[in-house]
Amino acid sequence: MSASPVNNSSNGAAAPTSVNEARDPSGFLSEIIGAPVTVKLNSGVVYRGV
């Protein structure tokens, strides 16, 4: 996986699903394999990768 931090102060990313939504992590991970993803940490650092 190749990911690099992105300094992005604008909020142009799609809203994440509810944290309280029960979901099987293995099913979720198999759905996103090979898909572009954006991960925003609580610190504000944004990682984008595939």
PDBQT receptor file of N, H, CA, C and O in Angstrom, charges set to zero:
ATOM      1  N   MET A   1       0.842  -1.177   0.000  1.00  0.00    +0.000 N 
ATOM      2  CA  MET A   1       0.000   0.000   0.000  1.00  0.00    +0.000 C 
ATOM      3  C   MET A   1       0.878   1.229   0.000  1.00  0.00    +0.000 C 
ATOM      4  O   MET A   1       1.864   1.314   0.732  1.00  0.00    +0.000 OA
ATOM      5  N   SER A   2       0.509   2.158  -0.818  1.00  0.00    +0.000 N 
ATOM      6  H   SER A   2      -0.291   2.089  -1.413  1.00  0.00    +0.000 HD
ATOM      7  CA  SER A   2       1.263   3.389  -0.902  1.00  0.00    +0.000 C 
ATOM      8  C   SER A   2       0.376   4.530  -0.422  1.00  0.00    +0.000 C 
ATOM      9  O   SER A   2      -0.659   4.814  -1.025  1.00  0.00    +0.000 OA
ATOM     10  N   ALA A   3       0.773   5.166   0.635  1.00  0.00    +0.000 N 
ATOM     11  H   ALA A   3       1.614   4.936   1.125  1.00  0.00    +0.000 HD
ATOM     12  CA  ALA A   3      -0.004   6.288   1.161  1.00  0.00    +0.000 C 
ATOM     13  C   ALA A   3       0.950   7.367   1.615  1.00  0.00    +0.000 C 
ATOM     14  O   ALA A   3       2.040   7.084   2.110  1.00  0.00    +0.000 OA
ATOM     15  N   SER A   4       0.535   8.592   1.443  1.00  0.00    +0.000 N 
ATOM     16  H   SER A   4      -0.351   8.822   1.041  1.00  0.00    +0.000 HD
ATOM     17  CA  SER A   4       1.363   9.691   1.883  1.00  0.00    +0.000 C 
ATOM     18  C   SER A   4       0.490  10.726   2.565  1.00  0.00    +0.000 C 
ATOM     19  O   SER A   4      -0.665  10.903   2.177  1.00  0.00    +0.000 OA
ATOM     20  N   PRO A   5       1.010  11.413   3.568  1.00  0.00    +0.000 N 
ATOM     21  CA  PRO A   5       0.210  12.421   4.246  1.00  0.00    +0.000 C 
ATOM     22  C   PRO A   5      -0.094  13.579   3.311  1.00  0.00    +0.000 C 
ATOM     23  O   PRO A   5       0.723  13.955   2.471  1.00  0.00    +0.000 OA
ATOM     24  N   VAL A   6      -1.273  14.129   3.474  1.00  0.00    +0.000 N 
ATOM     25  H   VAL A   6      -1.937  13.823   4.157  1.00  0.00    +0.000 HD
ATOM     26  CA  VAL A   6      -1.707  15.260   2.659  1.00  0.00    +0.000 C 
ATOM     27  C   VAL A   6      -2.095  16.382   3.602  1.00  0.00    +0.000 C 
ATOM     28  O   VAL A   6      -2.899  16.183   4.513  1.00  0.00    +0.000 OA
ATOM     29  N   ASN A   7      -1.536  17.547   3.391  1.00  0.00    +0.000 N 
ATOM     30  H   ASN A   7      -0.883  17.709   2.651  1.00  0.00    +0.000 HD
ATOM     31  CA  ASN A   7      -1.906  18.696   4.203  1.00  0.00    +0.000 C 
ATOM     32  C   ASN A   7      -3.115  19.346   3.555  1.00  0.00    +0.000 C 
ATOM     33  O   ASN A   7      -2.981  20.127   2.613  1.00  0.00    +0.000 OA
ATOM     34  N   ASN A   8      -4.291  19.022   4.059  1.00  0.00    +0.000 N 
ATOM     35  H   ASN A   8      -4.400  18.387   4.824  1.00  0.00    +0.000 HD
ATOM     36  CA  ASN A   8      -5.536  19.493   3.464  1.00  0.00    +0.000 C 
ATOM     37  C   ASN A   8      -6.411  20.079   4.562  1.00  0.00    +0.000 C 
ATOM     38  O   ASN A   8      -7.036  19.339   5.321  1.00  0.00    +0.000 OA
ATOM     39  N   SER A   9      -6.459  21.381   4.647  1.00  0.00    +0.000 N 
ATOM     40  H   SER A   9      -5.951  21.982   4.030  1.00  0.00    +0.000 HD
ATOM     41  CA  SER A   9      -7.247  22.016   5.690  1.00  0.00    +0.000 C 
ATOM     42  C   SER A   9      -8.706  22.152   5.305  1.00  0.00    +0.000 C 
ATOM     43  O   SER A   9      -9.552  22.357   6.176  1.00  0.00    +0.000 OA
ATOM     44  N   SER A  10      -9.030  22.041   3.999  1.00  0.00    +0.000 N 
ATOM     45  H   SER A  10      -8.342  21.875   3.292  1.00  0.00    +0.000 HD
ATOM     46  CA  SER A  10     -10.434  22.115   3.595  1.00  0.00    +0.000 C 
ATOM     47  C   SER A  10     -11.117  20.793   3.883  1.00  0.00    +0.000 C 
ATOM     48  O   SER A  10     -10.469  19.748   3.932  1.00  0.00    +0.000 OA
ATOM     49  N   ASN A  11     -12.415  20.841   4.071  1.00  0.00    +0.000 N 
ATOM     50  H   ASN A  11     -12.942  21.691   4.031  1.00  0.00    +0.000 HD
ATOM     51  CA  ASN A  11     -13.162  19.638   4.402  1.00  0.00    +0.000 C 
ATOM     52  C   ASN A  11     -13.912  19.147   3.173  1.00  0.00    +0.000 C 
ATOM     53  O   ASN A  11     -15.143  19.142   3.177  1.00  0.00    +0.000 OA
ATOM     54  N   GLY A  12     -13.210  18.733   2.119  1.00  0.00    +0.000 N 
ATOM     55  H   GLY A  12     -12.210  18.737   2.116  1.00  0.00    +0.000 HD
ATOM     56  CA  GLY A  12     -13.832  18.290   0.894  1.00  0.00    +0.000 C 
ATOM     57  C   GLY A  12     -14.085  16.796   0.863  1.00  0.00    +0.000 C 
ATOM     58  O   GLY A  12     -14.619  16.286  -0.122  1.00  0.00    +0.000 OA
ATOM     59  N   ALA A  13     -13.713  16.077   1.918  1.00  0.00    +0.000 N 
ATOM     60  H   ALA A  13     -13.278  16.491   2.718  1.00  0.00    +0.000 HD
ATOM     61  CA  ALA A  13     -13.903  14.634   1.936  1.00  0.00    +0.000 C 
ATOM     62  C   ALA A  13     -15.337  14.293   2.308  1.00  0.00    +0.000 C 
ATOM     63  O   ALA A  13     -16.028  15.071   2.965  1.00  0.00    +0.000 OA
ATOM     64  N   ALA A  14     -15.763  13.130   1.879  1.00  0.00    +0.000 N 
ATOM     65  H   ALA A  14     -15.201  12.498   1.345  1.00  0.00    +0.000 HD
ATOM     66  CA  ALA A  14     -17.100  12.662   2.214  1.00  0.00    +0.000 C 
ATOM     67  C   ALA A  14     -17.178  12.369   3.706  1.00  0.00    +0.000 C 
ATOM     68  O   ALA A  14     -16.187  11.969   4.317  1.00  0.00    +0.000 OA
ATOM     69  N   ALA A  15     -18.332  12.563   4.279  1.00  0.00    +0.000 N 
ATOM     70  H   ALA A  15     -19.137  12.888   3.782  1.00  0.00    +0.000 HD
ATOM     71  CA  ALA A  15     -18.521  12.322   5.708  1.00  0.00    +0.000 C 
ATOM     72  C   ALA A  15     -18.427  10.833   5.995  1.00  0.00    +0.000 C 
ATOM     73  O   ALA A  15     -18.991  10.029   5.253  1.00  0.00    +0.000 OA
ATOM     74  N   PRO A  16     -17.725  10.448   7.059  1.00  0.00    +0.000 N 
ATOM     75  CA  PRO A  16     -17.623   9.033   7.400  1.00  0.00    +0.000 C 
ATOM     76  C   PRO A  16     -18.951   8.504   7.912  1.00  0.00    +0.000 C 
ATOM     77  O   PRO A  16     -19.806   9.270   8.356  1.00  0.00    +0.000 OA
ATOM     78  N   THR A  17     -19.118   7.184   7.847  1.00  0.00    +0.000 N 
ATOM     79  H   THR A  17     -18.423   6.562   7.486  1.00  0.00    +0.000 HD
ATOM     80  CA  THR A  17     -20.330   6.592   8.388  1.00  0.00    +0.000 C 
ATOM     81  C   THR A  17     -20.297   6.708   9.899  1.00  0.00    +0.000 C 
ATOM     82  O   THR A  17     -19.245   6.967  10.484  1.00  0.00    +0.000 OA
ATOM     83  N   SER A  18     -21.414   6.522  10.518  1.00  0.00    +0.000 N 
ATOM     84  H   SER A  18     -22.269   6.311  10.043  1.00  0.00    +0.000 HD
ATOM     85  CA  SER A  18     -21.531   6.644  11.966  1.00  0.00    +0.000 C 
ATOM     86  C   SER A  18     -20.571   5.696  12.672  1.00  0.00    +0.000 C 
ATOM     87  O   SER A  18     -20.424   4.542  12.270  1.00  0.00    +0.000 OA
ATOM     88  N   VAL A  19     -19.928   6.174  13.708  1.00  0.00    +0.000 N 
ATOM     89  H   VAL A  19     -20.048   7.111  14.035  1.00  0.00    +0.000 HD
ATOM     90  CA  VAL A  19     -18.987   5.350  14.458  1.00  0.00    +0.000 C 
ATOM     91  C   VAL A  19     -19.731   4.258  15.200  1.00  0.00    +0.000 C 
ATOM     92  O   VAL A  19     -19.164   3.199  15.471  1.00  0.00    +0.000 OA
ATOM     93  N   ASN A  20     -20.991   4.495  15.533  1.00  0.00    +0.000 N 
ATOM     94  H   ASN A  20     -21.452   5.354  15.313  1.00  0.00    +0.000 HD
ATOM     95  CA  ASN A  20     -21.785   3.525  16.282  1.00  0.00    +0.000 C 
ATOM     96  C   ASN A  20     -22.379   2.446  15.394  1.00  0.00    +0.000 C 
ATOM     97  O   ASN A  20     -22.975   1.497  15.903  1.00  0.00    +0.000 OA
ATOM     98  N   GLU A  21     -22.234   2.565  14.077  1.00  0.00    +0.000 N 
ATOM     99  H   GLU A  21     -21.751   3.337  13.663  1.00  0.00    +0.000 HD
ATOM    100  CA  GLU A  21     -22.786   1.584  13.162  1.00  0.00    +0.000 C 
ATOM    101  C   GLU A  21     -22.027   0.271  13.299  1.00  0.00    +0.000 C 
ATOM    102  O   GLU A  21     -20.819   0.224  13.065  1.00  0.00    +0.000 OA
ATOM    103  N   ALA A  22     -22.733  -0.805  13.682  1.00  0.00    +0.000 N 
ATOM    104  H   ALA A  22     -23.714  -0.767  13.873  1.00  0.00    +0.000 HD
ATOM    105  CA  ALA A  22     -22.095  -2.107  13.837  1.00  0.00    +0.000 C 
ATOM    106  C   ALA A  22     -21.802  -2.679  12.457  1.00  0.00    +0.000 C 
ATOM    107  O   ALA A  22     -22.689  -2.760  11.607  1.00  0.00    +0.000 OA
ATOM    108  N   ARG A  23     -20.551  -3.073  12.240  1.00  0.00    +0.000 N 
ATOM    109  H   ARG A  23     -19.831  -3.007  12.930  1.00  0.00    +0.000 HD
ATOM    110  CA  ARG A  23     -20.171  -3.602  10.936  1.00  0.00    +0.000 C 
ATOM    111  C   ARG A  23     -19.010  -4.565  11.123  1.00  0.00    +0.000 C 
ATOM    112  O   ARG A  23     -18.100  -4.309  11.911  1.00  0.00    +0.000 OA
ATOM    113  N   ASP A  24     -19.048  -5.662  10.402  1.00  0.00    +0.000 N 
ATOM    114  H   ASP A  24     -19.787  -5.870   9.762  1.00  0.00    +0.000 HD
ATOM    115  CA  ASP A  24     -17.975  -6.652  10.456  1.00  0.00    +0.000 C 
ATOM    116  C   ASP A  24     -16.738  -6.073   9.772  1.00  0.00    +0.000 C 
ATOM    117  O   ASP A  24     -16.786  -5.796   8.573  1.00  0.00    +0.000 OA
ATOM    118  N   PRO A  25     -15.644  -5.883  10.488  1.00  0.00    +0.000 N 
ATOM    119  CA  PRO A  25     -14.460  -5.259   9.887  1.00  0.00    +0.000 C 
ATOM    120  C   PRO A  25     -13.915  -6.043   8.693  1.00  0.00    +0.000 C 
ATOM    121  O   PRO A  25     -13.465  -5.434   7.722  1.00  0.00    +0.000 OA
ATOM    122  N   SER A  26     -13.943  -7.373   8.739  1.00  0.00    +0.000 N 
ATOM    123  H   SER A  26     -14.308  -7.867   9.528  1.00  0.00    +0.000 HD
ATOM    124  CA  SER A  26     -13.392  -8.149   7.624  1.00  0.00    +0.000 C 
ATOM    125  C   SER A  26     -14.220  -7.947   6.360  1.00  0.00    +0.000 C 
ATOM    126  O   SER A  26     -13.660  -7.889   5.265  1.00  0.00    +0.000 OA
ATOM    127  N   GLY A  27     -15.532  -7.840   6.488  1.00  0.00    +0.000 N 
ATOM    128  H   GLY A  27     -15.986  -7.887   7.378  1.00  0.00    +0.000 HD
ATOM    129  CA  GLY A  27     -16.381  -7.570   5.332  1.00  0.00    +0.000 C 
ATOM    130  C   GLY A  27     -16.118  -6.192   4.768  1.00  0.00    +0.000 C 
ATOM    131  O   GLY A  27     -16.048  -6.012   3.553  1.00  0.00    +0.000 OA
ATOM    132  N   PHE A  28     -15.972  -5.219   5.649  1.00  0.00    +0.000 N 
ATOM    133  H   PHE A  28     -16.029  -5.365   6.637  1.00  0.00    +0.000 HD
ATOM    134  CA  PHE A  28     -15.683  -3.841   5.223  1.00  0.00    +0.000 C 
ATOM    135  C   PHE A  28     -14.343  -3.770   4.498  1.00  0.00    +0.000 C 
ATOM    136  O   PHE A  28     -14.237  -3.146   3.442  1.00  0.00    +0.000 OA
ATOM    137  N   LEU A  29     -13.321  -4.408   5.064  1.00  0.00    +0.000 N 
ATOM    138  H   LEU A  29     -13.407  -4.915   5.921  1.00  0.00    +0.000 HD
ATOM    139  CA  LEU A  29     -11.994  -4.375   4.453  1.00  0.00    +0.000 C 
ATOM    140  C   LEU A  29     -11.978  -5.071   3.096  1.00  0.00    +0.000 C 
ATOM    141  O   LEU A  29     -11.298  -4.613   2.178  1.00  0.00    +0.000 OA
ATOM    142  N   SER A  30     -12.715  -6.168   2.958  1.00  0.00    +0.000 N 
ATOM    143  H   SER A  30     -13.267  -6.540   3.704  1.00  0.00    +0.000 HD
ATOM    144  CA  SER A  30     -12.745  -6.855   1.666  1.00  0.00    +0.000 C 
ATOM    145  C   SER A  30     -13.459  -6.007   0.615  1.00  0.00    +0.000 C 
ATOM    146  O   SER A  30     -13.167  -6.127  -0.574  1.00  0.00    +0.000 OA
ATOM    147  N   GLU A  31     -14.389  -5.153   1.038  1.00  0.00    +0.000 N 
ATOM    148  H   GLU A  31     -14.626  -5.055   2.005  1.00  0.00    +0.000 HD
ATOM    149  CA  GLU A  31     -15.096  -4.264   0.110  1.00  0.00    +0.000 C 
ATOM    150  C   GLU A  31     -14.185  -3.156  -0.413  1.00  0.00    +0.000 C 
ATOM    151  O   GLU A  31     -14.332  -2.731  -1.559  1.00  0.00    +0.000 OA
ATOM    152  N   ILE A  32     -13.253  -2.686   0.400  1.00  0.00    +0.000 N 
ATOM    153  H   ILE A  32     -13.134  -3.031   1.331  1.00  0.00    +0.000 HD
ATOM    154  CA  ILE A  32     -12.440  -1.529  -0.003  1.00  0.00    +0.000 C 
ATOM    155  C   ILE A  32     -11.074  -1.894  -0.559  1.00  0.00    +0.000 C 
ATOM    156  O   ILE A  32     -10.301  -1.003  -0.909  1.00  0.00    +0.000 OA
ATOM    157  N   ILE A  33     -10.756  -3.181  -0.649  1.00  0.00    +0.000 N 
ATOM    158  H   ILE A  33     -11.384  -3.905  -0.365  1.00  0.00    +0.000 HD
ATOM    159  CA  ILE A  33      -9.460  -3.589  -1.204  1.00  0.00    +0.000 C 
ATOM    160  C   ILE A  33      -9.361  -3.088  -2.640  1.00  0.00    +0.000 C 
ATOM    161  O   ILE A  33     -10.228  -3.364  -3.468  1.00  0.00    +0.000 OA
ATOM    162  N   GLY A  34      -8.303  -2.355  -2.919  1.00  0.00    +0.000 N 
ATOM    163  H   GLY A  34      -7.598  -2.130  -2.247  1.00  0.00    +0.000 HD
ATOM    164  CA  GLY A  34      -8.067  -1.817  -4.254  1.00  0.00    +0.000 C 
ATOM    165  C   GLY A  34      -8.782  -0.504  -4.532  1.00  0.00    +0.000 C 
ATOM    166  O   GLY A  34      -8.599   0.085  -5.598  1.00  0.00    +0.000 OA
ATOM    167  N   ALA A  35      -9.592  -0.039  -3.591  1.00  0.00    +0.000 N 
ATOM    168  H   ALA A  35      -9.740  -0.518  -2.726  1.00  0.00    +0.000 HD
ATOM    169  CA  ALA A  35     -10.330   1.215  -3.778  1.00  0.00    +0.000 C 
ATOM    170  C   ALA A  35      -9.534   2.369  -3.185  1.00  0.00    +0.000 C 
ATOM    171  O   ALA A  35      -8.799   2.180  -2.215  1.00  0.00    +0.000 OA
ATOM    172  N   PRO A  36      -9.674   3.568  -3.760  1.00  0.00    +0.000 N 
ATOM    173  CA  PRO A  36      -9.021   4.728  -3.156  1.00  0.00    +0.000 C 
ATOM    174  C   PRO A  36      -9.666   5.050  -1.805  1.00  0.00    +0.000 C 
ATOM    175  O   PRO A  36     -10.890   5.054  -1.677  1.00  0.00    +0.000 OA
ATOM    176  N   VAL A  37      -8.838   5.317  -0.812  1.00  0.00    +0.000 N 
ATOM    177  H   VAL A  37      -7.843   5.313  -0.916  1.00  0.00    +0.000 HD
ATOM    178  CA  VAL A  37      -9.345   5.636   0.529  1.00  0.00    +0.000 C 
ATOM    179  C   VAL A  37      -8.692   6.911   1.049  1.00  0.00    +0.000 C 
ATOM    180  O   VAL A  37      -7.573   7.251   0.666  1.00  0.00    +0.000 OA
ATOM    181  N   THR A  38      -9.395   7.599   1.913  1.00  0.00    +0.000 N 
ATOM    182  H   THR A  38     -10.305   7.323   2.225  1.00  0.00    +0.000 HD
ATOM    183  CA  THR A  38      -8.880   8.770   2.612  1.00  0.00    +0.000 C 
ATOM    184  C   THR A  38      -9.076   8.530   4.105  1.00  0.00    +0.000 C 
ATOM    185  O   THR A  38     -10.186   8.240   4.553  1.00  0.00    +0.000 OA
ATOM    186  N   VAL A  39      -7.998   8.652   4.872  1.00  0.00    +0.000 N 
ATOM    187  H   VAL A  39      -7.096   8.888   4.508  1.00  0.00    +0.000 HD
ATOM    188  CA  VAL A  39      -8.057   8.463   6.320  1.00  0.00    +0.000 C 
ATOM    189  C   VAL A  39      -7.639   9.766   6.968  1.00  0.00    +0.000 C 
ATOM    190  O   VAL A  39      -6.533  10.253   6.735  1.00  0.00    +0.000 OA
ATOM    191  N   LYS A  40      -8.521  10.335   7.782  1.00  0.00    +0.000 N 
ATOM    192  H   LYS A  40      -9.420   9.939   7.970  1.00  0.00    +0.000 HD
ATOM    193  CA  LYS A  40      -8.205  11.573   8.488  1.00  0.00    +0.000 C 
ATOM    194  C   LYS A  40      -8.085  11.259   9.978  1.00  0.00    +0.000 C 
ATOM    195  O   LYS A  40      -9.033  10.791  10.607  1.00  0.00    +0.000 OA
ATOM    196  N   LEU A  41      -6.915  11.523  10.522  1.00  0.00    +0.000 N 
ATOM    197  H   LEU A  41      -6.145  11.904  10.011  1.00  0.00    +0.000 HD
ATOM    198  CA  LEU A  41      -6.668  11.267  11.936  1.00  0.00    +0.000 C 
ATOM    199  C   LEU A  41      -7.223  12.406  12.781  1.00  0.00    +0.000 C 
ATOM    200  O   LEU A  41      -7.469  13.502  12.278  1.00  0.00    +0.000 OA
ATOM    201  N   ASN A  42      -7.416  12.140  14.059  1.00  0.00    +0.000 N 
ATOM    202  H   ASN A  42      -7.216  11.249  14.468  1.00  0.00    +0.000 HD
ATOM    203  CA  ASN A  42      -7.893  13.177  14.976  1.00  0.00    +0.000 C 
ATOM    204  C   ASN A  42      -6.938  14.360  15.032  1.00  0.00    +0.000 C 
ATOM    205  O   ASN A  42      -7.354  15.478  15.339  1.00  0.00    +0.000 OA
ATOM    206  N   SER A  43      -5.672  14.128  14.741  1.00  0.00    +0.000 N 
ATOM    207  H   SER A  43      -5.334  13.220  14.491  1.00  0.00    +0.000 HD
ATOM    208  CA  SER A  43      -4.689  15.202  14.761  1.00  0.00    +0.000 C 
ATOM    209  C   SER A  43      -4.831  16.127  13.560  1.00  0.00    +0.000 C 
ATOM    210  O   SER A  43      -4.225  17.198  13.519  1.00  0.00    +0.000 OA
ATOM    211  N   GLY A  44      -5.642  15.706  12.573  1.00  0.00    +0.000 N 
ATOM    212  H   GLY A  44      -6.134  14.836  12.607  1.00  0.00    +0.000 HD
ATOM    213  CA  GLY A  44      -5.837  16.520  11.384  1.00  0.00    +0.000 C 
ATOM    214  C   GLY A  44      -5.020  16.072  10.188  1.00  0.00    +0.000 C 
ATOM    215  O   GLY A  44      -5.211  16.583   9.085  1.00  0.00    +0.000 OA
ATOM    216  N   VAL A  45      -4.103  15.119  10.390  1.00  0.00    +0.000 N 
ATOM    217  H   VAL A  45      -3.947  14.704  11.287  1.00  0.00    +0.000 HD
ATOM    218  CA  VAL A  45      -3.299  14.607   9.294  1.00  0.00    +0.000 C 
ATOM    219  C   VAL A  45      -4.200  13.728   8.418  1.00  0.00    +0.000 C 
ATOM    220  O   VAL A  45      -4.968  12.910   8.924  1.00  0.00    +0.000 OA
ATOM    221  N   VAL A  46      -4.092  13.912   7.094  1.00  0.00    +0.000 N 
ATOM    222  H   VAL A  46      -3.468  14.577   6.684  1.00  0.00    +0.000 HD
ATOM    223  CA  VAL A  46      -4.911  13.154   6.156  1.00  0.00    +0.000 C 
ATOM    224  C   VAL A  46      -4.007  12.266   5.326  1.00  0.00    +0.000 C 
ATOM    225  O   VAL A  46      -3.012  12.733   4.772  1.00  0.00    +0.000 OA
ATOM    226  N   TYR A  47      -4.349  10.981   5.235  1.00  0.00    +0.000 N 
ATOM    227  H   TYR A  47      -5.158  10.602   5.685  1.00  0.00    +0.000 HD
ATOM    228  CA  TYR A  47      -3.637  10.033   4.394  1.00  0.00    +0.000 C 
ATOM    229  C   TYR A  47      -4.557   9.578   3.286  1.00  0.00    +0.000 C 
ATOM    230  O   TYR A  47      -5.721   9.258   3.524  1.00  0.00    +0.000 OA
ATOM    231  N   ARG A  48      -4.028   9.549   2.059  1.00  0.00    +0.000 N 
ATOM    232  H   ARG A  48      -3.082   9.809   1.865  1.00  0.00    +0.000 HD
ATOM    233  CA  ARG A  48      -4.784   9.033   0.916  1.00  0.00    +0.000 C 
ATOM    234  C   ARG A  48      -3.974   7.928   0.283  1.00  0.00    +0.000 C 
ATOM    235  O   ARG A  48      -2.753   8.022   0.160  1.00  0.00    +0.000 OA
ATOM    236  N   GLY A  49      -4.671   6.875  -0.119  1.00  0.00    +0.000 N 
ATOM    237  H   GLY A  49      -5.663   6.798  -0.019  1.00  0.00    +0.000 HD
ATOM    238  CA  GLY A  49      -3.968   5.765  -0.745  1.00  0.00    +0.000 C 
ATOM    239  C   GLY A  49      -4.955   4.789  -1.343  1.00  0.00    +0.000 C 
ATOM    240  O   GLY A  49      -6.162   5.030  -1.373  1.00  0.00    +0.000 OA
ATOM    241  N   VAL A  50      -4.413   3.677  -1.822  1.00  0.00    +0.000 N 
ATOM    242  H   VAL A  50      -3.433   3.481  -1.798  1.00  0.00    +0.000 HD
ATOM    243  CA  VAL A  50      -5.231   2.620  -2.440  1.00  0.00    +0.000 C 
ATOM    244  C   VAL A  50      -5.015   1.342  -1.658  1.00  0.00    +0.000 C 
ATOM    245  O   VAL A  50      -5.599   0.309  -1.989  1.00  0.00    +0.000 OA
TER     246      VAL A  50
